[in-house]
């Protein structure tokens, strides 16, 4: 099999409208279209960094797991799921963390450096962990 590209990342949300507003406000995501899933729930498709991000409610009967916890060095803690985090490369990690903190976004770790990469972790709605990198 040859993968041509990543088509999308799908995130379940307890409040898709609030989650969509978060991605638009803080990461410049743009609305592309809305569709429906097999449970007849709205699925909001956003464009983010050249890729599609899909947001929808949790399926009926499903609830969110405990979010991943990351310390100041980027080491994982409790609350593991199948996906550790989404990684976004930014021009200035320190400035991005300051901007997000000022807007009330939860910061898991301050900017740190390891092996030539500056990184920090912040949290999106529903415990979705985001790693910001600069190299």
N, C-alpha and C positions, 0 to 999 in steps of 0.2 A: 504494500500500500504506500502511496505517496501522498502526504498531506500537503495541500496547496497553501493553506493558511488556517489560522484559528478563525472560526466563523463567529462565535460569540461566547460570552461568559454569562451564565444565568444565575441570578441571585434571588433567593426567596426572601420576602420581606413581610414583617407584620403590618407595615404601613407603606405600601408601594408609592403612594403620592409623596410622602415625606422622604422616602429613600430617593426617589427621582429628583426631588428638589435639592437634596444633599449633593448628588452627583453633578447636577447642573451648576449649582452655586460654587462649590469648592473645586471642581475638577473640569469645568467647562464642557460637560457632556451636552450634546444636542439631541433633541427629540427627533426620531426618524419616523416611527409609526407605532401603532398599537394593534395587537392581534389577540387571539383567545387561545387558551390551552385546552387540553382534553377535559379539564374540569370546568370549562366555560368561564374561567377567570381571565381577567385582562392581563396581558403581557405587554409591558412598555419596553420598546426597543430604543436605546440611546446609542449615539455614536460617541466614542471616547478614544482618543489617541489612535484613530484609524481602525478601531475594532468596534464590534457591536456588544453592548451590555444589555441583557434582558432582565427585567425586574417583574416579579409577580408575587402574589400572596403565597404563603405556604399551602401545600395541597390540603384538602380537608382531612382532619384527624392528625396532621403532623404539627409538631411544635419545634421551635428553634432549640438547638443544643447550646450548652454553655460556650461562650466565646473563648477563643484562644487567648492566653495571657502571655505577654512577652516582657522580659525585663529590659533594663537599659542597654544590655549588650546584644539584644536580639535573640536571646535564648528563649525557646518555647517553654511554656509552663503547662498548666492544666487546661482542659477544655478542648482537646484535640478533635478534629473532624478530618474529612478527607482532603480538604483544601486548607493549607496553612495560611496563605495570604495572597493578595493581588499586589504585584510590584509595578510601580510607576517610576520611570526615570524623570527627574526634574532638574532644572537649571541650578537651583540653590535649595538644598534640603533645609538649612537653618531658616531661611526666609519662608519656605513653605510651612514649616512647623509653626513658626511665629504667627503666620496668617491664619492657619487652621485653629490654633489655640485661641487666638483673639475672637474667632467666630464661635467658640464653644465646643469645638471638636475635641474628643478625648485623645490625649497624647499618651501613648504607652511608653515611648522611650525618646530621650533627647538625641539629637544628631551625634553619631559616633563614627569612628573610622576603623575599617579593618581591610587590610590587603588592598589599599588604594581606593576603596569605595566608602563614601560617606552615606550613612543610612539612618533612618528613624522609622518608627512605627506609629500609626494613628489608627483610629477606629471609625468605621462607617456605621450607619444604622444596622441593627440586628447583629452586632458583634463581628461584622466583616472586617478583617484586619487588612490594613494597607501598609506596604513597605515603600517608603520613598527612598530613591537612590540617586546618587550624584557621582559620576566618574568621568 
